Amino acid sequence: MKSSYYIYYRVPAENAVRARTAVSILQRELSETTGIGGRLLRRRDDETTWMEIYENVADGARFETELAGLVERHGISALIAPGSSRKLEIFRSF
């Protein structure tokens, strides 16, 4: 069964350019290694809240391992708001 991953977090305005670049590279590399392309969105009423979306993930364990490695490699955690974290939610079809 395939799953969809929704990851949201806050990025301070002063980190937005660096974070967007890092996430773009992360998503490109993730697509190359897993075949799963991602999207990056920001909240309409709060541009500091970002969301990454990855759909149709068949191998969740592999995907999560690859994603965690890329988050670490690209220093994503250092770019989000202090005291904040990446929140992961996983949904699947009925």
Buried (B, 14 or more C-beta within 10 A) or exposed (E): EEBBBBBBBBBEEEBBEBBBEBBEEBBEBBEEBBEBBBEBEBEEEEEBBBBBBBBEBEBBEEBBEBBEBBBEEBEBEEBBEEEBEBEEEBEEEE
